[in-house]
Amino acid sequence: MEKDRTQICNIISGMLDNPDKHGIYPTAKAYDELEKYIEGVRAEAIGWTHADACVALDNDQDYRLVEIPEILKRASIDLAS
């Protein structure tokens, strides 16, 4: 997704734009920021999936019968922004 690429580029650019006085890049800080971003994206995806399942149940649909590609398609659209 474009927003993921943008965020990753921002983190890496921040690292590359800020070497210390010895020219060493703060990779540990970048790794921490990347891990934090991934953790947030995972939580967002879990929340989205829970909400999607609840909507299906509210509409008397059996979520176990929904095909994974259909779920991924909707998630890609909803989570892109």
CORGISUL-V391289 format. One record per residue. N is the residue number from 0. OMEGA is omega in whole degrees, -180 to 180 (* if undefined). Layout:
N:OMEGA
N:OMEGA
This chain:
0:-176
1:-178
2:177
3:180
4:179
5:-179
6:178
7:178
8:178
9:-180
10:-180
11:178
12:177
13:178
14:-176
15:-180
16:-174
17:176
18:178
19:-175
20:178
21:-180
22:180
23:-179
24:-178
25:-177
26:-179
27:178
28:179
29:178
30:178
31:180
32:177
33:178
34:179
35:179
36:180
37:178
38:179
39:179
40:177
41:-180
42:178
43:-180
44:178
45:178
46:179
47:-179
48:178
49:179
50:179
51:178
52:179
53:177
54:179
55:179
56:178
57:179
58:179
59:177
60:176
61:-175
62:179
63:-178
64:180
65:-180
66:-179
67:179
68:178
69:178
70:180
71:179
72:179
73:180
74:180
75:179
76:-175
77:-175
78:-178
79:-177
80:*
